[in-house]
Amino acid sequence: MNKRCPHCDENLVPEPGFYQGALYMSYAFYVVFMLAYFLVFVNLFGEYLDYFLYSIIPVLIILTPYFYRLARRSWLAIFITPREEEVVQNVK
């Protein structure tokens, strides 16, 4: 991740350890995904629950970069809001 935004020059690392909270957010994303995956799997393939355990590990490994970036973006969006002039400029 860049240290500063190339578009608006916003500091994306305001303090050391800023993204530690994103770890908890990432964990929440994993839990929600695994619950949804489990419910879909049980409803569609109820008699093959062993395959759920075999399939969840590769799926989570593949989705790790996505969840990592999603958590960091979400954490950043909570604490840093765009400046009003940039929002107006992007709308035009």
Buried (B, 14 or more C-beta within 10 A) or exposed (E): EEEEEEEEEBEBEEEEEBBEBBEEBBEEBBEEBBEEBEEEBEEEEEEEEEEBEEBBEEEBEEBEEEBBEBBBEBBBEEEBEBEEEEEEEEEE
